[in-house]
Amino acid sequence: MIVTATRTQTELENAPGAVTVIDREMIEEAPARDLVDIIAETPGISLIGTGVGGRKTLSIRGADSRHTLILIDGRRIAASDAVMGHSNFENSWIPLEEIERIEVVRGPLSALYGSEALGGVINIITKVPTDTWSGQVKLGGGMPEGDGGENINSGAAINGAVIPGRVAASVSAGYIHERAIPDEDNPAISEIEGREIYSFSPKIYLTPTKNHRIELFASIVDEERDYITTSGSAKIDYTYVLDKYTAGISWSGTTGPLESQIDIYRSQVDKVSIKEYAATGVKSKTPDKATNDVVDAQTSMQLGFNLFTLGGEWREESIEADSLDDIGGEETVTYKSAFAQDEISLFNERLLLTPGLRYDHHEYFGSDGLSTTLRSGENDRPDQPQSGLRSCIQRTDRQTDLARLQCQYRPAQFYRQPGRQARNVRQLRGGVWNTSDPLLPPACFISITKSTTSSAMIWSVTTR
């Protein structure tokens, strides 16, 4: 069963889209240190360099990395990659030992998750404890040829029932250390940055009745990165100190024909950039903070051959930075959204239609329309997951969010200039792919983009 493609539990073979599931066994077999290492070889996934320290962000089907939404158990994490330049800090939020599987959905899912999911969604599903206690310990490392690159990768996890059937708990922790790798042509500077990461993730599950569950969750990550570069003749040592955490509460339950879930949580990234000139020892520090407060709710009901899902989201994003001192050092934006979806199963599940729509409201710019999606699937081989023909067409109005409004972290000045218009991007994306016939390309995807601040129209066709 998977949950990301429709926000409801769906058999993989019935999922209305191109879905790849990376299970626990595959994760354990991979010499992975973070999310990038795990899914780098997944079809449709490409890595985009940020230009600093060998950092890479994830892209689905060639879309900009900011159009790839990363979730943990269906929940957002603070979008540091959009706020903090040259970052890929979203790739190491929880210990790898906590992960049960990863669901990668290629193709637009904006009607369910908002315009950040124009390219697709990567959903990290964590382990749920059972009544039997279990655990694991991992210790690995490596010493590559040449200077630098030595690494240690360790972790541990334990979970089980405190009171069988009523209270369960899980705890996981991880430690990663990687030494910076010097540039071959100029060993005085770094080609790939060094990293040291401590991560810790506790959870408590309460089951007051058979049909209701409450989850208390948290994730804490302390991370430090370092690399050496030059500016002219000056040698500069950069250090990034990152404190990341997520904490919240979730309720899920069944009431009559309704299956519902409510999530309330906060996700935050604190970053301090330290710049030191080697010759003089002069240091400068630049702090940044990105925070997401989210309330997310949905309910589903089966009615005949229709599975209806209704939901909504309230989200407040805030940024704190020194460069915002003239407006109080902080800027905040609130988003509100509502979505609806119908999963229609016809001809004994051989034909699947999934229409959906979403309404988003931006605190400063209001709304410019609905995101609409129509996905379909035809199962010609029910015994084979994801067999048959899949298609998708989506229209999305993507408004400029808080992170993209920043020009040197000055969104408020942008808001207050008379006559300025938000950069709303209207995008039509569609695709058809056949997973049964090896002679046909696995995917043909078309994207047409129109910006309200430009008369230009951009279109592209990709095969994945």
C-alpha positions in Angstrom: 0.0 0.0 0.0 1.1 3.6 -0.7 -0.4 6.9 0.4 1.4 9.7 -1.4 -0.2 9.6 -4.9 -3.8 10.1 -3.5 -3.4 11.0 0.2 -5.3 7.8 0.8 -4.1 4.1 1.1 -3.9 2.8 -2.4 -2.5 -0.4 -3.9 0.6 0.4 -6.0 -0.9 -1.1 -9.1 -3.8 1.2 -8.8 -1.9 4.4 -8.2 -2.8 7.2 -10.7 0.7 8.1 -11.6 4.3 7.0 -12.0 5.3 5.8 -8.5 8.5 4.3 -7.3 8.7 2.7 -3.8 12.1 2.3 -2.1 11.5 -0.2 0.7 13.5 -0.8 3.9 15.5 -3.7 2.4 16.7 -1.5 -0.5 17.7 1.3 1.9 19.7 -1.1 4.0 21.5 -2.5 1.0 22.5 1.0 -0.3 25.6 2.7 1.1 23.5 5.7 1.8 24.3 8.7 4.1 21.3 10.9 3.3 18.2 11.2 1.1 20.2 12.0 -2.0 22.2 8.8 -1.8 19.1 6.7 -1.4 17.0 8.0 -4.4 19.8 9.2 -6.8 19.2 6.2 -9.1 15.4 6.4 -9.1 13.9 6.8 -12.6 13.1 10.4 -13.3 15.3 11.8 -10.5 18.2 14.1 -11.4 20.7 15.9 -9.1 21.3 19.6 -9.5 24.5 21.2 -8.2 24.1 24.3 -6.1 27.6 25.6 -6.9 28.9 25.3 -3.3 30.9 22.5 -1.7 29.5 19.7 -3.9 26.0 20.2 -2.7 23.1 18.8 -4.8 19.4 19.2 -4.7 16.8 16.8 -6.1 14.8 17.4 -9.3 11.9 15.3 -10.7 11.6 15.1 -14.5 13.8 18.1 -15.0 11.6 20.5 -13.0 13.3 23.1 -10.8 14.2 21.7 -7.5 11.8 24.1 -5.7 9.0 22.2 -7.5 10.0 19.0 -5.8 8.1 18.7 -2.5 9.8 16.7 0.3 7.6 15.3 3.0 8.1 13.2 6.1 5.0 11.1 6.8 3.0 13.4 4.6 4.1 16.5 6.5 6.1 19.5 5.3 9.5 20.4 6.5 10.8 24.0 6.7 11.7 24.9 3.1 15.3 25.9 3.8 16.5 25.2 0.2 14.2 28.0 -1.0 15.2 30.5 1.7 18.9 30.0 2.2 21.1 30.3 -0.8 23.1 27.4 -2.2 21.6 25.0 0.4 20.5 21.4 0.3 19.7 21.2 4.0 16.4 19.4 3.4 18.2 16.1 2.6 19.1 15.2 6.2 16.1 15.7 8.5 15.8 12.3 10.2 18.1 9.3 11.0 18.1 6.8 8.1 17.3 4.0 10.6 13.9 5.7 11.2 12.8 5.3 7.5 10.5 2.4 6.6 10.2 3.3 2.9 10.3 6.2 0.5 7.5 6.9 -2.0 8.5 8.9 -5.1 5.7 10.2 -7.2 6.8 11.7 -10.6 4.4 14.2 -12.1 2.3 17.1 -10.9 0.4 16.8 -7.6 -0.4 20.4 -7.0 -4.1 19.7 -6.5 -3.3 17.7 -3.4 -0.1 19.4 -2.0 0.0 22.9 -3.5 2.2 24.4 -6.2 5.4 23.2 -4.6 4.5 19.8 -6.0 4.5 20.8 -9.7 7.3 18.4 -10.4 6.4 15.7 -8.0 6.6 14.5 -4.4 9.1 12.6 -2.3 7.5 11.2 0.9 9.6 9.6 3.6 7.5 7.1 5.5 8.9 6.3 9.0 8.5 3.1 11.0 5.4 2.4 13.1 6.1 0.3 16.2 4.4 -3.0 16.7 3.7 -4.9 20.0 7.0 -6.7 19.7 10.2 -4.8 20.6 12.8 -4.7 17.9 15.9 -2.7 17.1 18.9 -2.3 14.9 22.4 -0.9 15.1 24.6 0.2 12.2 28.2 1.2 12.0 30.0 1.9 8.8 32.8 4.1 7.4 35.2 4.5 4.6 38.7 5.8 3.6 38.8 6.8 0.0 42.1 7.0 -1.9 43.8 10.3 -1.8 43.4 13.1 0.7 40.1 13.8 2.5 36.8 12.0 2.3 37.2 9.8 5.4 33.7 9.1 6.8 31.8 7.5 9.6 28.1 6.5 9.3 26.4 5.1 12.3 22.9 4.8 13.7 20.5 2.9 16.0 16.8 2.5 16.4 14.4 0.7 18.8 10.7 0.5 18.9 7.9 -1.5 20.5 4.9 -1.5 22.8 5.1 0.1 26.3 1.5 -1.0 27.0 0.4 -3.6 24.3 -2.5 -2.3 22.3 -2.4 1.1 24.0 1.0 2.8 24.1 3.9 2.3 21.8 7.2 4.2 21.4 10.1 4.5 19.0 13.5 6.2 19.3 16.2 6.5 16.6 19.5 8.3 16.4 22.2 8.8 13.9 25.7 10.2 13.5 27.5 11.1 10.3 31.0 12.5 9.9 32.6 13.3 6.5 35.9 15.0 6.1 36.1 17.7 3.3 37.8 16.6 0.0 40.3 19.1 -1.4 40.2 20.2 -5.0 42.6 18.2 -7.2 43.8 21.3 -9.1 44.1 23.5 -6.0 44.4 21.4 -2.8 44.2 24.6 -0.7 40.5 24.8 -1.3 37.6 22.3 -0.9 35.9 20.5 -3.8 33.4 18.8 -1.5 32.6 20.2 1.9 32.9 18.3 5.2 29.9 17.5 7.3 29.1 16.4 10.9 25.5 15.5 11.7 23.8 14.4 14.9 20.2 13.4 14.6 17.6 12.1 17.1 13.9 11.2 16.6 11.5 10.1 19.4 7.9 9.2 18.9 5.0 8.1 21.1 1.8 6.4 19.8 -1.4 6.3 21.8 -4.3 4.1 20.9 -7.3 5.1 23.2 -9.7 3.0 21.1 -9.4 0.5 18.2 -10.3 3.1 15.6 -8.4 6.1 16.9 -4.6 6.9 17.2 -2.7 9.8 18.5 1.0 10.4 17.6 3.4 12.7 19.3 6.5 13.2 17.2 9.7 15.1 17.1 13.0 15.2 15.1 16.1 17.1 16.2 19.2 17.5 14.0 22.5 19.3 14.8 24.6 19.8 11.7 27.8 21.5 10.9 29.4 21.9 7.5 32.7 23.4 6.4 34.7 24.2 3.3 37.5 26.4 2.1 37.4 28.7 -0.9 39.1 31.8 -2.2 38.0 35.3 -3.2 40.8 36.9 -5.3 43.9 36.2 -3.3 42.1 35.8 0.0 41.6 32.4 1.5 38.2 32.0 3.2 37.0 29.3 5.6 33.2 28.9 5.7 31.4 27.1 8.5 27.6 26.5 8.6 26.0 25.6 11.9 22.5 24.2 11.5 19.9 23.4 14.1 16.8 21.7 12.6 13.7 20.4 14.4 10.2 19.3 13.8 7.6 18.7 16.6 3.9 18.1 16.6 0.8 16.0 17.3 -1.3 13.9 14.9 -4.7 12.3 15.2 -6.1 9.7 12.9 -9.3 7.7 13.2 -12.4 6.2 11.7 -15.9 7.5 12.5 -18.6 5.6 10.7 -17.8 5.8 6.9 -15.3 8.6 7.4 -11.5 8.2 7.7 -9.9 11.3 9.0 -6.6 12.8 10.0 -5.4 16.1 11.6 -1.8 17.2 11.9 -0.5 20.2 13.9 3.2 20.8 13.9 6.1 23.2 13.6 9.2 22.8 11.5 12.2 25.1 11.9 15.8 25.6 10.6 18.3 27.9 12.4 21.4 28.6 10.4 24.5 30.6 11.3 27.0 31.2 8.5 30.6 31.9 9.8 33.0 33.5 7.3 36.7 33.6 8.4 39.6 35.1 6.5 42.6 32.9 7.0 45.2 35.7 6.7 43.7 38.0 9.2 41.5 35.8 11.4 38.6 38.3 10.9 35.2 36.6 11.3 31.7 37.5 10.4 28.5 35.7 11.3 25.2 35.7 9.5 22.1 34.1 11.2 19.0 33.0 9.4 15.9 31.3 10.6 13.0 29.7 8.6 9.9 28.4 10.4 6.7 26.7 9.2 3.7 26.3 11.4 1.1 24.0 9.9 -2.4 22.7 10.6 -3.5 20.1 8.0 -6.7 18.1 8.0 -8.5 15.7 5.6 -11.3 13.2 5.6 -12.2 10.5 3.1 -15.4 8.5 2.4 -16.2 5.6 0.1 -19.4 5.9 -1.8 -20.0 3.2 -4.4 -17.2 3.3 -6.9 -16.1 6.7 -5.7 -13.6 7.5 -2.9 -14.1 11.2 -2.0 -11.4 13.1 -0.1 -11.8 16.6 1.3 -9.1 18.6 3.1 -7.6 21.9 4.0 -4.3 23.4 5.2 -3.4 26.5 7.2 0.3 27.4 7.0 2.4 30.3 8.4 5.9 30.7 7.0 8.3 33.1 8.7 11.9 34.3 8.0 14.3 36.0 10.4 17.5 37.5 9.0 19.8 40.4 9.8 19.1 42.0 6.5 15.5 42.5 7.6 16.5 44.7 10.6 15.0 47.8 9.0 11.5 46.2 9.2 12.0 44.5 12.5 14.2 41.5 11.4 11.3 39.2 10.5 8.7 38.7 7.8 5.7 36.3 8.0 3.2 35.2 5.4 0.0 33.0 5.9 -1.4 30.5 3.4 -4.8 28.9 3.4 -6.0 26.2 1.1 -8.7 23.6 0.5 -8.7 20.6 -1.8 -11.1 17.9 -3.1 -10.4 14.7 -4.9 -12.5 11.8 -6.2 -11.0 8.4 -7.0 -13.3 6.7 -9.4 -12.9 3.0 -10.0 -14.6 1.5 -13.1 -14.7 -2.0 -14.8 -13.4 -3.9 -11.8 -10.6 -1.4 -11.2 -9.3 -1.7 -14.8 -10.0 1.9 -15.4 -9.2 4.5 -12.8 -10.0 8.2 -12.9 -8.8 10.7 -10.3 -10.0 14.3 -10.8 -9.0 16.9 -8.2 -8.9 20.6 -7.5 -7.3 22.9 -5.0 -7.9 26.5 -3.9 -4.9 28.5 -2.4 -5.1 31.9 -0.8 -2.0 34.0 -0.2 -2.1 36.6 2.6 -0.7 39.4 0.4 -1.8 38.4 -3.1 -5.0 36.5 -2.6 -5.8 33.8 -5.1 -5.5 33.7 -8.9 -7.6 30.6 -9.6 -7.8 26.9 -8.9 -5.3 24.1 -9.4 -7.0 21.3 -11.3 -5.8 17.8 -12.1 -7.2 14.8 -14.0 -5.2 11.6 -13.7 -6.2 8.3 -15.3 -4.9 4.8 -15.3 -5.6 1.6 -17.2 -4.5 -1.8 -15.7 -4.0 -4.3 -18.5 -2.1 -6.6 -16.2 -3.6 -6.6 -12.7 -0.8 -9.0 -11.5 1.9 -6.5 -12.3 2.2 -3.2 -10.3 2.0 0.0 -12.3 1.2 -1.9 -15.6 -0.8 -0.3 -18.4 -1.3 3.2 -19.6 -1.1 6.2 -17.2 -1.9 9.8 -18.1 -2.1 13.1 -16.3 -3.0 16.7 -17.1 -2.8 19.6 -14.6 -3.3 23.3 -14.6 -1.6 25.2 -11.7 -1.3 28.9 -10.8 1.8 29.1 -8.8 2.1 32.3 -6.8 5.4 33.7 -5.6 5.8 32.6 -2.0 7.7 34.2 0.8 11.0 32.7 0.0 10.9 33.6 -3.7 9.9 37.2 -2.9 13.1 37.9 -1.2 15.6 40.1 -2.9 18.4 40.0 -0.4 15.8 39.0 2.2 13.6 42.1 1.7 10.1 40.8 1.0 8.3 43.6 2.9 9.7 46.2 0.7 8.4 44.3 -2.3 5.0 44.1 -0.8 4.8 47.8 -0.1 5.8 49.1 -3.5 2.7 50.4 -5.2 1.8 48.8 -8.5 4.1 45.8 -8.1 2.6 42.4 -9.1 3.3 39.0 -7.7 5.0 36.7 -10.1 2.1 34.3 -10.6 3.1 31.4 -12.8 0.4 29.6 -14.7 1.5 26.2 -15.7 -0.1 23.4 -17.7 1.6 20.0 -17.4 0.6 16.8 -19.0 2.0 13.4 -19.6 1.4 9.9 -20.9 3.4 6.9 -20.0 3.2 3.2 -20.7 4.8 0.8 -18.2 3.8 -2.4 -19.9 5.4 -2.2 -23.4 9.2 -2.2 -23.2 9.4 -0.9 -26.8 7.7 2.4 -25.8 9.4 5.2 -23.9 8.5 5.0 -20.2 7.2 8.6 -20.2 6.5 11.5 -22.4 5.9 14.7 -20.4 4.8 18.1 -21.7 5.1 21.4 -19.7 3.8 24.8 -20.8 4.5 27.8 -18.5 3.1 31.3 -18.6 4.2 34.1 -16.2 2.0 37.1 -15.4 5.0 39.4 -15.4 6.1 38.4 -18.9 4.5 37.8 -22.2 6.8 34.9 -22.9 5.5 31.3 -22.9 7.9 28.5 -22.2 7.2 24.9 -23.3 9.1 21.7 -23.1 8.8 18.0 -23.8 10.8 15.4 -21.9 11.1 11.7 -22.0 11.9 9.8 -18.8 
